[in-house]
Amino acid sequence: MASLVPFTLDLTAHEGTRLAAVLDALGTHWNPLDVYTDETQAHHRLYADLDADQQTTYDLLLAAGVLPELTQARP
């Protein structure tokens, strides 16, 4: 009966190359803080002015961990 030969593959060097390519593609104009701020504002606008049923559903989704809990209060 043949035995199995262990197989390992180290992707560390490839991961570094991939990360460098992604950062290069993003360029110098990409600002992670601005992206996060815009995403947070979009989240607030999306869930603003909910009616009672929608607010109940929103609260259930928050409690279940489906939607992220934002530290800033919604308008």
C-alpha positions in Angstrom: 0.0 0.0 0.0 1.4 3.4 -0.9 1.8 6.0 1.8 0.8 9.7 1.4 3.6 12.2 0.9 3.1 15.5 2.8 2.6 18.5 0.6 3.3 22.0 1.8 3.3 25.2 -0.2 4.6 28.5 1.3 2.7 31.5 -0.3 4.5 34.1 1.8 6.5 35.6 -1.0 3.5 35.5 -3.4 1.4 37.2 -0.8 3.9 40.0 -0.5 4.0 40.5 -4.2 0.2 40.5 -4.4 -0.1 43.1 -1.6 2.4 45.3 -3.3 0.5 45.0 -6.6 -2.8 45.9 -4.9 -1.3 48.9 -3.2 0.4 50.0 -6.4 -3.0 49.8 -8.2 -4.7 51.8 -5.5 -2.2 54.6 -6.0 -1.4 57.5 -3.8 -4.9 59.0 -4.0 -6.4 56.2 -1.9 -7.1 57.2 1.7 -8.4 54.5 3.9 -9.8 57.0 6.5 -11.8 58.7 3.8 -13.1 55.4 2.5 -14.2 54.4 6.1 -15.8 57.7 6.7 -17.7 57.5 3.4 -18.8 54.0 4.2 -20.1 55.0 7.6 -22.0 58.0 6.2 -23.6 55.7 3.6 -24.6 53.3 6.3 -26.2 56.1 8.3 -28.1 57.4 5.3 -29.2 53.9 4.3 -30.7 53.2 7.7 -32.1 56.7 8.5 -35.8 57.5 8.7 -36.9 53.8 9.2 -40.6 53.2 10.0 -41.4 51.1 13.1 -41.4 47.7 11.4 -38.1 48.5 9.6 -36.5 49.7 12.8 -37.6 46.5 14.5 -36.0 44.5 11.7 -32.9 46.6 11.9 -32.6 46.1 15.6 -33.0 42.3 15.2 -30.3 42.2 12.6 -28.0 44.2 14.8 -28.6 41.8 17.7 -28.0 38.8 15.5 -24.7 40.3 14.4 -25.8 40.4 10.7 -25.2 44.2 10.6 -22.2 45.9 12.1 -22.7 48.0 15.3 -21.5 51.5 14.6 -20.2 53.5 17.4 -21.5 56.8 16.0 -25.2 57.3 16.6 -27.4 57.4 13.5 -29.0 60.8 12.6 
